[in-house]
Amino acid sequence: MKTPEPSKENPSAPNSAKFTGTDNPRHLRAITALLRRPLPRENLDTVAGCSNGPELVAELRRRGLEVPCKRINFVDRDGFICRPGVYFLTLADRRKLHQWQARRMNGGEA
């Protein structure tokens, strides 16, 4: 039986033109780390200090970021091929975050 391709028509969150901001420490740690480099879910959990990275990413998506997850080919420690997800920021995400950080530094929104 063939597995159907996931639909690309309905993204998990609407693409907001603006990041609504956050003051949640987990969000802030995740954003800081993702601005540096893409992260697998396990690393995102560790960096952000959470145990449910996908929900943390869903929260960021609801606030206006895309934060796509790219599946990569990987060989695990037992020699099995697996396809873990790696989260990264798009150029649009980076632009939104830099604009939000600039507003925040100038005494604007949180």
C-alpha positions in Angstrom: 0.0 0.0 0.0 1.4 3.4 -1.0 1.5 6.2 1.5 0.0 9.4 0.1 2.1 12.5 -0.1 1.2 15.1 2.6 -0.8 18.0 1.4 1.1 21.2 1.0 -2.0 23.3 0.5 -2.8 23.8 4.2 0.3 24.8 6.1 0.2 24.1 9.9 0.0 27.8 10.6 -1.0 30.8 8.4 2.0 32.8 7.2 1.6 36.0 9.0 3.3 39.1 7.6 4.7 39.9 11.0 6.1 37.9 13.9 4.0 38.8 16.9 6.9 38.5 19.3 7.3 36.5 22.5 8.8 36.8 26.0 8.7 33.1 26.7 12.3 32.0 27.7 11.9 28.7 25.8 10.9 30.6 22.6 13.8 33.0 23.1 16.4 30.2 23.5 15.0 28.4 20.5 15.0 31.5 18.3 18.6 32.4 19.3 19.8 28.8 18.5 17.9 28.7 15.2 19.3 32.0 14.1 22.8 30.4 14.5 22.1 27.1 12.7 19.5 24.5 11.8 18.7 22.1 14.6 17.4 18.5 14.8 14.4 18.1 17.2 16.5 16.5 19.9 19.0 19.4 19.9 16.1 21.9 19.9 14.7 20.2 23.0 18.0 20.5 24.8 18.7 24.1 23.8 15.2 25.3 24.5 14.9 23.4 27.8 11.8 21.5 26.8 10.7 17.9 26.1 8.3 18.6 23.2 10.2 20.5 20.4 7.4 20.0 17.8 4.9 21.8 20.1 7.4 24.6 20.7 7.9 25.0 17.0 4.1 25.0 16.5 3.8 27.8 19.0 6.4 29.8 17.0 4.4 29.1 13.8 1.2 30.3 15.4 3.1 33.6 16.2 3.9 34.1 12.5 7.1 32.2 11.7 7.4 29.4 9.2 10.1 27.3 10.8 10.1 24.4 8.2 11.3 21.0 9.0 13.5 19.2 6.5 13.7 15.5 6.6 17.3 14.2 6.2 18.8 10.8 5.6 20.7 9.6 8.6 22.2 6.3 9.9 21.5 5.8 13.5 23.8 4.3 16.1 22.5 0.8 15.3 23.2 1.2 11.5 19.6 1.7 10.5 18.6 4.4 8.0 16.2 6.9 9.5 14.9 10.3 8.4 15.0 12.7 11.3 13.6 16.2 10.9 15.8 19.3 11.1 14.2 22.7 11.9 15.5 25.8 10.2 14.5 29.5 9.7 13.6 30.8 6.2 14.9 34.1 4.9 11.5 35.6 5.6 11.6 34.2 9.2 15.1 35.8 9.7 13.8 39.1 8.4 10.8 39.0 10.7 13.0 38.2 13.7 15.5 40.9 13.0 12.7 43.5 12.6 11.1 42.2 15.8 14.5 42.4 17.6 15.0 46.0 16.4 11.5 47.0 17.6 12.3 45.4 20.9 15.6 47.2 21.3 13.9 50.5 20.6 11.4 50.0 23.5 8.7 48.6 21.3 6.6 45.5 21.7 7.8 42.4 23.5 
